[in-house]
Amino acid sequence: MIVTNTETVAGYRIVEIKGLVQGNTVRAKHAGRDIAASFKNLVGGELKGYTELLTESRRQAVERMLGQAEQLGANAVVNVRFTTSAVTAGAAELYAYGTAVVLQPGRDG
Amino acid sequence: MLDLIIGIGTPLVLLALGWFVGRSREKRHFQELDRREQLCQDMLVTQLKSFPSYVFGEKPPRMLVGEAVIATDYLKSFLAGLRNIFGGEVLSYETMIVRARREATLRILEQAQREGYNAICNLRLETADIGGSGVSNGNRKNQKVMSAILASATAYNAAQSP
């Protein structure tokens, strides 16, 4: 499955639009990460635990989105966008959405 | 008396920790970013949706994502607190956000390079609120100052058209 965050895919032609597909996930950080983060706040630097959390959430949201696209019979998702929102302190939502399309190799147009 | 020593001493130790450890860590991170950006120099990076006058190779494009969360140190949050009284530019937080942004972008570039792509288009950067500072939790003291950046882009195999 081809996934891009551009509206068109160079070298391919969109032959059918299947519709909007989306995936979301709400994840909380576990207490150990919070404690580690408090220490990091003294000396500064990357919070690896939180970066991992974002990576995992993003993977999960994209997977759910791709699952929907597959069900619709699409072979690509274009113009993918991500948004996040803080649900409460300690949990964040990651939402991925895009347009499921059927692509065929060939010039645009 | 002991209370007073602990009361004044602890923040002083933490400030010193921020001054010595935090500053050197930040300097090292910036040096590392410079070095890694040098390695990715021949990559074509734009936030255009397509490349006029470029042709794309056989390899199908792929969306790449990168994220980085960078925390500030105690000294910087202290200085930023002072800045809050007088107003003006908060330089100490600026470098924190710059670090997160460059790190997230570099992660995309390095991944693209590993997978054999040579061009990145439609690079998008956005901030994520994972510390919950956008939600009123009535507990401002426990708030951690950090900057989380989500980057996404589409990697292509491109060549200058003849």
Interface residues (C-beta under 8 A of the other chain):
Chain A: I2 V3 T4 N5 T6 E7 T8 V9 A10 G11 Y12 K29 A37 S38 K40 N41 L42 V43 G44 G45 E46 L47 Y50 T51 L53 L54 T55 R58 V62 V80 R81 F82 T83 T84 S85 A86 V87 T88 A89 G90 A91 A92 L94
Chain B: L14 L17 G18 V21 G22 R25 E26 H29 K49 S50 F51 F56 E58 P60 P61 R62 M63 V65 E67 A68 V69 I70 A71 T72 D73 Y74 K76 S77 M96 E103 C121 N122 R124 E126 A128 D129 I130 G131 G132 S133 G134 V135 N137 N139 K144 V145 M146 A148 L150 S152 A153 T154 Y156
